[in-house]
Amino acid sequence: MSGSATYTGIPDGTYRDAVTGDTRTVSDGRLTVGAPGKGNLRVYVLNGPGKIGKDGPYLK
């Protein structure tokens, strides 16, 4: 994904990105996420624990 994306029909709740640890709250069924640069990955998980890896050369 490059740039940004908006997903609709998403169940309301708290989503955490497993890659960056970013937290987003969905209350209207829409999740909008940005991914500056090229080749970025975002994996938002409903009620997820957050970032699942340690920073390194390929994960920041």
KASUL-V486892 format. One record per pair of residues at least 24 apart in sequence whose ideal C-beta (glycine too) atoms are under 10 Angstrom apart, sorted by sequence separation. I is the first residue (numbers start at 1). J is the second residue. D is the distance in whole Angstrom. If there is no record, write none. Layout:
i:I j:J d:D
i:I j:J d:D
//
This chain:
i:6 j:30 d:6
i:7 j:31 d:5
i:8 j:32 d:10
i:17 j:41 d:9
i:18 j:42 d:9
i:19 j:43 d:6
i:20 j:44 d:10
i:6 j:31 d:7
i:7 j:32 d:8
i:17 j:42 d:5
i:18 j:43 d:4
i:19 j:44 d:9
i:23 j:48 d:9
i:5 j:31 d:9
i:6 j:32 d:4
i:7 j:33 d:8
i:17 j:43 d:6
i:18 j:44 d:8
i:5 j:32 d:7
i:6 j:33 d:8
i:15 j:42 d:10
i:16 j:43 d:9
i:17 j:44 d:5
i:18 j:45 d:6
i:21 j:48 d:10
i:23 j:50 d:7
i:4 j:32 d:7
i:5 j:33 d:6
i:15 j:43 d:10
i:16 j:44 d:7
i:17 j:45 d:8
i:21 j:49 d:9
i:22 j:50 d:8
i:4 j:33 d:6
i:5 j:34 d:8
i:15 j:44 d:4
i:16 j:45 d:6
i:21 j:50 d:4
i:22 j:51 d:9
i:4 j:34 d:4
i:5 j:35 d:8
i:14 j:44 d:10
i:15 j:45 d:6
i:16 j:46 d:9
i:18 j:48 d:6
i:20 j:50 d:9
i:21 j:51 d:3
i:3 j:34 d:7
i:4 j:35 d:7
i:14 j:45 d:10
i:15 j:46 d:6
i:16 j:47 d:8
i:17 j:48 d:8
i:18 j:49 d:8
i:19 j:50 d:10
i:20 j:51 d:6
i:21 j:52 d:9
i:1 j:33 d:8
i:3 j:35 d:7
i:4 j:36 d:9
i:14 j:46 d:7
i:15 j:47 d:8
i:16 j:48 d:4
i:18 j:50 d:7
i:19 j:51 d:7
i:21 j:53 d:10
i:1 j:34 d:9
i:2 j:35 d:6
i:3 j:36 d:8
i:13 j:46 d:5
i:14 j:47 d:6
i:15 j:48 d:7
i:16 j:49 d:7
i:17 j:50 d:7
i:18 j:51 d:7
i:19 j:52 d:8
i:1 j:35 d:5
i:2 j:36 d:8
i:3 j:37 d:9
i:10 j:44 d:9
i:12 j:46 d:9
i:13 j:47 d:6
i:14 j:48 d:9
i:16 j:50 d:4
i:17 j:51 d:7
i:18 j:52 d:5
i:19 j:53 d:8
i:2 j:37 d:7
i:3 j:38 d:9
i:11 j:46 d:6
i:16 j:51 d:8
i:17 j:52 d:10
i:18 j:53 d:8
i:2 j:38 d:5
i:10 j:46 d:8
i:16 j:52 d:10
i:1 j:38 d:9
i:2 j:39 d:7
i:3 j:40 d:9
i:5 j:42 d:8
i:7 j:44 d:9
i:1 j:39 d:8
i:2 j:40 d:7
i:4 j:42 d:10
i:1 j:40 d:6
i:20 j:59 d:9
i:1 j:41 d:7
i:19 j:59 d:7
i:20 j:60 d:8
i:1 j:42 d:7
i:19 j:60 d:9
//
